[in-house]
Amino acid sequence: MGWPGSAGATLNSVAVLPFKNLSSDPEQGYFSDGLSEELRSILVRNDMLRVAAPTSTLGLRDAVDDAIAVARKLDVAYVLRGSVQRAGNMVRIAAELISGGDAVVKWSQIFNREMRDVFALQSEIANSVAISIVAEVSGQDQAIRSAASQNPVGGTKNVAAYDAYLRGQSLFDLSEGEAGDRA
């Protein structure tokens, strides 16, 4: 079952676009990329959702396409996009879930938190998005049960360790040779 204009997108499919870095420091791009990856990972664990692969969405980082065009390119019903501003120990994350069929914003929220809360914030955003999508497809009760049934995955609760991991992942992804690998 797909939405109008799509060959095969199911109503429970979503693409998580790379979040835009709005920080005054362009070097903070690794953090917004990492946040997008973490959100995707959390959404993938919900059995009720189909999530587009990161290789499909990374190419759309700087695309100027609207949500309808992006949804058609990736054959998904919804597009999750957002931005990150980081200043000192504070982070502001804006996220919105957009219908790929008609570009209607289904869910939108701005989160202002201290960096120590970043893990809870990722879960909060991902759970809100998952509930919104599953509610559209199967109703609110099923959406809440689906989000509650997700099993937590390991990780760290240490913000400095998480930040170091994201920096390392960003350098690794650049594939700039030995100097980048050592950094």
C-alpha positions in Angstrom: 0.0 0.0 0.0 1.6 3.3 -1.0 0.7 6.9 -1.0 -0.4 8.7 -4.2 2.5 9.3 -6.6 4.6 6.5 -5.2 5.3 3.2 -6.9 5.7 1.2 -3.7 6.2 3.2 -0.6 4.5 1.6 2.4 2.7 3.9 4.9 5.2 2.9 7.6 8.4 3.9 5.8 10.6 6.8 6.7 13.9 8.4 5.6 16.0 10.2 8.2 17.9 13.0 6.4 21.2 14.2 7.8 20.4 16.9 10.3 21.8 20.3 9.4 24.6 21.8 11.5 23.5 25.4 12.4 26.3 25.8 15.0 28.7 28.7 14.5 31.5 26.1 14.3 31.4 24.1 11.0 33.6 21.5 12.8 30.5 20.5 14.8 29.0 18.8 11.7 30.1 15.4 13.1 27.6 15.9 15.9 24.6 16.5 13.7 25.6 13.6 11.5 25.9 11.4 14.6 22.5 12.4 15.9 20.9 11.5 12.5 22.6 8.1 12.7 21.5 7.5 16.2 17.9 8.4 15.4 17.9 6.1 12.5 19.3 3.3 14.6 16.6 3.8 17.2 13.8 3.9 14.6 15.1 0.7 12.9 14.6 -1.2 16.2 10.8 -0.6 15.9 9.3 -3.6 14.1 6.4 -1.5 12.8 8.7 0.8 10.8 10.7 0.6 7.5 13.7 2.9 7.6 15.7 4.0 4.5 19.4 3.0 4.6 21.9 5.7 5.5 23.7 5.3 2.1 20.5 6.4 0.4 20.0 9.5 2.6 23.6 10.8 2.9 23.6 11.9 -0.8 20.7 14.2 0.0 22.6 16.2 2.7 22.8 19.4 0.6 19.8 18.6 -1.7 17.3 21.4 -2.2 14.5 19.0 -3.0 11.3 19.3 -1.1 9.9 16.5 1.0 7.8 15.2 -1.9 10.7 14.8 -4.2 12.9 13.3 -1.5 10.1 10.8 -0.6 9.8 9.8 -4.2 13.5 9.4 -4.7 13.8 7.1 -1.7 10.4 5.5 -2.0 9.2 6.4 1.5 6.0 7.8 2.9 7.7 10.1 5.4 10.8 12.3 5.7 12.4 13.2 9.0 14.6 16.2 8.8 16.1 18.6 11.3 18.8 20.9 12.5 21.3 21.0 15.4 22.7 24.1 17.1 25.4 23.4 19.8 26.8 26.1 22.0 28.9 25.2 24.9 27.1 22.7 27.1 23.7 23.4 25.4 22.1 21.9 22.3 19.0 22.9 20.4 17.6 20.3 18.1 14.7 21.0 15.8 13.0 18.0 14.1 10.0 17.6 11.8 8.3 14.6 10.3 6.8 15.4 6.9 4.4 13.4 4.8 6.0 12.6 1.4 2.6 12.5 -0.3 1.5 16.1 0.4 4.4 17.8 2.3 2.2 18.2 5.4 4.1 18.4 8.6 2.8 15.6 10.8 5.0 16.3 13.8 7.4 19.0 14.8 9.3 19.9 17.9 12.2 21.9 19.2 14.3 20.5 22.0 16.6 22.6 24.2 18.8 20.5 26.5 22.1 20.3 28.2 24.5 18.0 26.5 24.3 15.6 29.4 20.8 14.8 28.3 21.6 14.0 24.7 20.9 10.3 25.0 17.5 10.8 26.5 16.8 13.4 23.8 17.7 11.1 21.0 15.3 8.5 22.4 12.6 11.1 23.0 12.8 12.3 19.4 12.9 8.8 17.9 10.0 7.6 20.1 7.9 10.6 19.1 8.5 10.0 15.4 7.8 6.3 15.7 4.5 6.9 17.5 3.5 9.5 14.9 4.1 7.2 12.0 2.7 4.0 13.5 -0.4 6.0 14.7 -1.0 7.0 11.1 -0.9 3.4 10.0 -2.3 1.4 12.9 -3.8 3.7 15.4 -2.6 5.4 18.5 -2.9 2.4 20.9 -0.8 0.2 18.6 1.8 3.0 18.2 2.3 3.3 21.9 2.6 -0.5 22.4 5.0 -0.6 19.5 7.3 2.1 20.9 7.2 0.6 24.4 8.2 -2.9 23.1 11.5 -1.7 21.7 14.5 -3.3 23.4 17.2 -0.9 24.5 20.6 -1.4 22.9 23.9 -0.9 24.6 26.0 2.2 24.4 27.5 4.8 26.7 26.0 7.2 29.1 29.2 9.3 29.1 28.7 12.4 26.9 32.5 13.0 26.5 32.9 9.4 25.3 30.0 9.8 22.9 31.4 13.0 21.5 34.8 11.3 21.0 33.1 8.4 19.2 31.2 10.8 16.9 34.4 12.7 16.1 36.3 9.5 15.3 33.4 8.2 13.2 33.4 11.4 11.2 37.2 11.3 10.6 36.9 7.6 9.6 34.1 8.4 7.1 36.3 11.0 5.4 38.8 8.4 4.4 41.6 10.9 4.2 44.4 8.4 4.7 46.8 7.6 7.5 46.7 11.1 9.1 42.9 11.1 9.3 42.9 7.5 10.7 45.4 8.5 13.4 43.4 11.6 14.3 
